[in-house]
Amino acid sequence: MPVKPPNKDMLARMPMDRDEYEKLRPRSRLILLKQKLLNIIARNSLHPTLRLWLYRQMGINIGDDCTIELFSYFDDQFPELIFFEDHSGPSRYVKIICHDDAIARTEEGNLSRHGYVAPVRMEPYSAVGAGSILLPGVTIHTGAIVGAGAVVTKDVPPNCVAIGVPARVIKQKQPIDG
């Protein structure tokens, strides 16, 4: 059974401290192992329908008529925070990250983790080029395109083309009639 996405109230509170999120939505190590194994199998699956099914079983939210290419790396610790709306999807070797952690030593010499989680969303008719990285909390809005190799740190507005590191809008395009 896939991990269910958080409710609208919880999504509205994001980005959220990772420890707080894990307390509100605990999961066992067995579930984490399942998510990691499904991710490995899915990203190497040649059959596109099987790939989508495996990602759904992992907990990723996938709409109708989505395409997810081979060899993409999705956050397997928080897959329920990844949303592919209808007619969207990433190309090959895309990385989608829903959590960011920084680890530091405390004065006592212990390791302390400081992190947050936030959803990543691809709205309808959006696309992400090969080798791009989407960081926590970004939305690729309707009709937007992210060029190959871009690192997306902020939302990409509707019907725009964004490229570069960090990604920046270079062009406004005509809306797609959907």
Sequence and secondary structure as in RCSB ss.txt:
>XXXX:A:sequence
MPVKPPNKDMLARMPMDRDEYEKLRPRSRLILLKQKLLNIIARNSLHPTLRLWLYRQMGINIGDDCTIELFSYFD
DQFPELIFFEDHSGPSRYVKIICHDDAIARTEEGNLSRHGYVAPVRMEPYSAVGAGSILLPGVTIHTGAIVGAGA
VVTKDVPPNCVAIGVPARVIKQKQPIDG
>XXXX:A:secstr
       HHHHHT SEEHHHHHHHS   HHHHHHHHHHHHHHHT S HHHHHHHHHHHT EE TT    TT EE 
SSSGGGEEE TT EE TT EE  EEEEEEE TTS EEEEEEE  EEE TT EE TT EE TT EE TT EE TT 
EE S B TTEEEETTTTEEEEE      
